């Protein structure tokens, strides 16, 4: 737990720094000469999540965020191993049907709708292969998430026999006890390096295919996380920075 807190503090500090170069200074102070080498690189990864839940009909995409640290090892000329720590990983879904929201507001309200807000500490580990002189990387691997928080937010209009009428009410319910504490699946990734160096800053997309039913003792259809992420990976140290300094 202490290590998780330390990593989270580092990620939060990097997130509020105005430039990648200042982030590099912070990581340099923390990790010293282990920051980067010919075969190892560390960096910051951040991007928006577009998430939904399969197994619940009628839901729509909910926006979120992925933010964390990555490590990248060059195992051979074209093969890379990339584990990550993502303490900020927000997913869920909008437009949940009334039967899936709790507690129900039927007794006092109408037009009930709501959203499910899930927060995880995610640990993806991807094996990547470099193409086009290592500027295009294709990757896949397991991803395990540890549930940090889970809430349902229900919104509705008060019924005509309630005063004041036409008033919108919101009820937020903690549903952590109803969900499994871990989520596991497979992540697929495509990324493009913005410079010839294989450890350069990159832009890419990912798709997370959850394989664990989110609900405990679920008698109905299984509910899985489905997450599409647009990812920017900011290199901290390495050839990119040397080129910029020349």
C-alpha positions as CSV (number, residue, x, y, z in Angstrom):
1,X,0.0,0.0,0.0
2,X,2.9,2.4,0.8
3,X,4.3,1.8,-2.7
4,X,1.0,2.5,-4.3
5,X,0.7,5.7,-2.5
6,X,4.2,6.8,-3.5
7,X,3.5,5.9,-7.2
8,X,0.2,7.8,-7.1
9,X,1.9,10.8,-5.6
10,X,4.5,10.8,-8.4
11,X,1.9,10.5,-11.1
12,X,-0.2,13.3,-9.6
13,X,2.9,15.5,-9.4
14,X,3.8,14.8,-13.1
15,X,0.2,15.6,-14.1
16,X,0.3,19.2,-12.7
17,X,3.7,20.0,-14.1
18,X,3.4,22.4,-17.1
19,X,6.0,20.8,-19.4
20,X,7.4,17.3,-20.1
21,X,10.9,18.6,-19.4
22,X,10.0,19.5,-15.8
23,X,8.5,16.0,-15.5
24,X,11.8,14.6,-16.7
25,X,13.6,16.6,-13.9
26,X,11.2,15.2,-11.3
27,X,11.7,11.6,-12.5
28,X,15.4,12.1,-12.7
29,X,15.6,13.2,-9.1
30,X,13.5,10.1,-8.1
31,X,15.2,7.5,-10.3
32,X,18.6,8.9,-11.0
33,X,20.6,7.2,-13.7
34,X,18.0,4.4,-14.0
35,X,15.7,6.8,-15.8
36,X,16.7,5.6,-19.3
37,X,19.3,3.6,-21.1
38,X,19.7,1.9,-24.5
39,X,17.3,-0.9,-23.4
40,X,15.1,0.8,-20.8
41,X,12.9,3.8,-20.7
42,X,10.4,5.4,-18.3
43,X,7.6,7.8,-19.1
44,X,4.2,9.3,-18.5
45,X,1.1,7.9,-20.2
46,X,-2.2,9.9,-20.3
47,X,-5.4,10.0,-22.4
48,X,-9.2,10.0,-22.4
49,X,-11.2,6.8,-21.9
50,X,-14.4,6.1,-23.9
51,X,-16.0,3.4,-21.8
52,X,-19.2,1.3,-21.7
53,X,-20.5,-1.8,-20.0
54,X,-21.5,-4.9,-22.0
55,X,-24.3,-7.0,-20.7
56,X,-26.6,-4.0,-19.8
57,X,-28.8,-3.0,-22.7
58,X,-29.4,0.6,-23.5
59,X,-26.2,2.1,-22.0
60,X,-24.1,4.7,-23.7
61,X,-20.5,5.7,-23.7
62,X,-19.1,7.5,-20.6
63,X,-16.0,9.6,-20.8
64,X,-13.1,9.0,-18.4
65,X,-9.4,9.3,-17.9
66,X,-6.3,7.1,-17.9
67,X,-3.1,8.4,-16.2
68,X,0.0,6.7,-15.0
69,X,3.6,5.7,-15.5
70,X,5.1,3.2,-18.0
71,X,8.3,1.3,-18.2
72,X,9.5,0.0,-21.6
73,X,12.2,-2.6,-22.1
74,X,13.7,-3.4,-25.5
75,X,14.1,-7.2,-25.5
76,X,15.3,-7.5,-29.1
77,X,15.5,-5.3,-32.2
78,X,11.8,-5.3,-32.7
79,X,10.3,-6.8,-29.4
80,X,9.4,-4.6,-26.4
81,X,7.9,-5.3,-23.0
82,X,5.8,-2.5,-21.5
83,X,4.3,-2.7,-18.0
84,X,2.4,0.2,-16.6
85,X,0.9,1.5,-13.4
86,X,-2.3,3.5,-13.9
87,X,-3.7,4.7,-10.5
88,X,-6.1,7.0,-12.3
89,X,-8.4,4.9,-14.5
90,X,-12.0,6.2,-14.8
91,X,-14.6,4.1,-16.7
92,X,-18.3,3.1,-16.4
93,X,-21.4,3.9,-18.5
94,X,-24.2,6.4,-19.0
95,X,-27.9,5.9,-19.5
96,X,-28.3,2.9,-17.2
97,X,-31.9,1.5,-17.2
98,X,-33.9,2.0,-14.0
99,X,-33.7,-1.6,-13.0
100,X,-29.9,-1.4,-12.7
101,X,-29.9,1.8,-10.6
102,X,-30.2,1.8,-6.9
103,X,-31.9,2.8,-4.7
104,X,-34.9,3.2,-7.0
105,X,-36.7,6.6,-7.0
106,X,-39.9,5.2,-8.5
107,X,-41.9,6.1,-5.3
108,X,-41.2,9.8,-5.6
109,X,-40.0,10.5,-9.1
110,X,-40.3,9.8,-12.8
111,X,-38.0,9.8,-15.9
112,X,-35.3,8.2,-13.9
113,X,-31.9,7.8,-15.6
114,X,-28.4,7.6,-14.4
115,X,-24.7,6.6,-14.8
116,X,-22.3,4.2,-13.3
117,X,-18.9,5.6,-12.3
118,X,-16.0,3.2,-11.7
119,X,-12.5,3.9,-10.7
120,X,-9.6,1.4,-10.9
121,X,-5.9,1.1,-10.3
122,X,-5.0,-0.7,-13.5
123,X,-1.8,-2.7,-14.3
124,X,-1.5,-3.6,-18.0
125,X,1.5,-5.5,-19.3
126,X,1.9,-5.4,-23.0
127,X,4.3,-7.2,-25.4
128,X,4.8,-5.0,-28.4
129,X,6.4,-5.6,-31.8
130,X,7.9,-2.7,-33.8
131,X,7.3,-2.2,-37.5
132,X,8.4,0.5,-40.0
133,X,11.8,1.0,-38.4
134,X,10.2,0.6,-35.0
135,X,8.0,3.7,-35.3
136,X,4.8,1.7,-35.5
137,X,4.2,-0.6,-32.5
138,X,1.5,-3.3,-32.2
139,X,0.9,-4.7,-28.8
140,X,-1.3,-6.9,-26.6
141,X,-1.3,-8.4,-23.2
142,X,-3.1,-8.9,-19.9
143,X,-4.6,-6.1,-17.8
144,X,-5.6,-6.3,-14.1
145,X,-7.6,-3.7,-12.3
146,X,-8.2,-3.1,-8.6
147,X,-11.5,-1.4,-7.8
148,X,-11.0,1.9,-5.9
149,X,-14.5,3.3,-6.0
150,X,-17.9,2.6,-7.6
151,X,-21.1,4.7,-7.5
152,X,-24.4,4.9,-9.3
153,X,-25.7,8.4,-9.9
154,X,-29.5,8.4,-10.5
155,X,-31.4,11.5,-11.7
156,X,-35.1,11.9,-11.9
157,X,-38.0,14.5,-11.9
158,X,-40.3,14.6,-8.8
159,X,-43.8,13.2,-9.5
160,X,-46.8,15.5,-9.8
161,X,-48.0,14.7,-6.3
162,X,-44.7,15.8,-4.8
163,X,-43.8,19.4,-4.1
164,X,-42.1,21.3,-5.5
165,X,-43.0,19.8,-8.9
166,X,-40.7,19.6,-11.9
167,X,-37.7,19.5,-9.6
168,X,-34.7,17.3,-10.6
169,X,-33.2,15.2,-7.9
170,X,-30.0,13.3,-7.8
171,X,-29.1,10.3,-5.6
172,X,-25.6,8.9,-5.5
173,X,-25.2,5.3,-4.2
174,X,-22.0,3.5,-3.3
175,X,-22.1,0.1,-5.0
176,X,-18.6,-1.2,-4.1
177,X,-20.1,-4.1,-2.1
178,X,-22.0,-5.3,-5.2
179,X,-18.9,-5.5,-7.4
180,X,-15.9,-7.7,-7.6
181,X,-12.8,-6.1,-6.2
182,X,-10.7,-7.0,-9.2
183,X,-11.2,-6.9,-13.0
184,X,-9.1,-8.7,-15.6
185,X,-9.0,-8.8,-19.3
186,X,-6.9,-8.2,-22.4
187,X,-5.6,-4.9,-23.8
188,X,-4.8,-4.4,-27.5
189,X,-2.7,-1.4,-28.6
190,X,-1.5,0.4,-31.7
191,X,1.0,3.3,-31.3
192,X,3.1,5.5,-33.5
193,X,6.4,7.0,-32.3
194,X,6.9,10.6,-33.2
195,X,10.6,10.3,-33.7
196,X,12.9,7.5,-35.0
197,X,14.1,6.5,-31.6
198,X,12.0,3.4,-30.4
199,X,11.6,5.1,-27.0
200,X,10.3,8.3,-28.4
201,X,7.1,10.1,-27.4
202,X,4.1,8.4,-29.0
203,X,0.4,8.6,-29.8
204,X,-1.8,5.6,-30.0
205,X,-5.1,3.9,-29.4
206,X,-6.0,1.0,-27.1
207,X,-9.0,-1.3,-26.6
208,X,-9.6,-3.1,-23.3
209,X,-11.7,-6.2,-23.4
210,X,-12.8,-7.1,-19.9
211,X,-13.2,-10.8,-19.2
212,X,-14.3,-10.7,-15.5
213,X,-18.0,-10.3,-14.6
214,X,-18.1,-7.0,-12.6
215,X,-21.1,-8.1,-10.4
216,X,-20.8,-10.4,-7.5
217,X,-23.0,-13.5,-7.5
218,X,-24.7,-12.3,-10.7
219,X,-27.7,-14.5,-11.7
220,X,-28.2,-12.7,-15.0
221,X,-26.1,-11.7,-17.9
222,X,-22.5,-11.0,-17.2
223,X,-21.4,-7.4,-17.2
224,X,-17.9,-6.5,-18.6
225,X,-15.8,-3.4,-19.0
226,X,-15.3,-2.2,-22.5
227,X,-12.8,0.7,-22.9
228,X,-11.4,2.5,-25.9
229,X,-8.5,4.9,-25.0
230,X,-6.6,7.5,-26.9
231,X,-3.1,7.5,-25.4
232,X,-0.2,9.8,-25.4
233,X,3.0,8.5,-24.0
234,X,5.5,11.2,-23.0
235,X,9.1,10.0,-23.1
236,X,11.2,11.0,-20.0
237,X,14.8,10.9,-21.0
238,X,16.4,9.2,-24.0
239,X,17.2,10.2,-27.5
240,X,14.3,12.6,-27.9
241,X,15.7,14.9,-25.3
242,X,19.3,14.7,-26.7
243,X,18.0,15.7,-30.1
244,X,16.1,18.7,-28.8
245,X,19.1,19.9,-26.9
246,X,21.3,20.0,-30.1
